[in-house]
Amino acid sequence: MKEGKKIHLLKKSILEGIESGIVADFDPQKHPDQLKPKG
């Protein structure tokens, strides 16, 4: 993949993250538990 294409994709991904906004009810203490597999 060309360097220019990589930079374009990176900038696009960063912009999507910025535009997605801030999560309203995020709890950093409970979040890791939600990532762990259940069972």
N, C-alpha and C positions, 0 to 999 in steps of 0.2 A: 504494500500500500504506500502511496506517495506521501511524503511529509505534509504537503499542503492539504491533502484529504484528511489526514489524521487531525490536524489542527482545526479544520472546519468542523469535523464531527465532535471534537472536544468542546469547542465553543458552543455548538448547538446543544449539547448535553448540559453544559453549565447554564445556559440561558433557560432551558426547560426547567431545571431545578429552581432557579430564581423565580420564574414565573408561576411555579406551582404553589407558592405561598408557604405560610408557616402553619404547622400543625397546631390546632387549638388545644387539644387535651392530651398532649404527650407527657408520659410519666417515665423519666429515664430509669427509675428503679424497677418498674414492672416490664419495661421493654425487653431486656435480655431473656426474661422468662417466656415471653411470647415467641422468641426466636428458637428456643429449644424444642426439639422434636417431642411430641407427646406420645406417651405409651410405655 
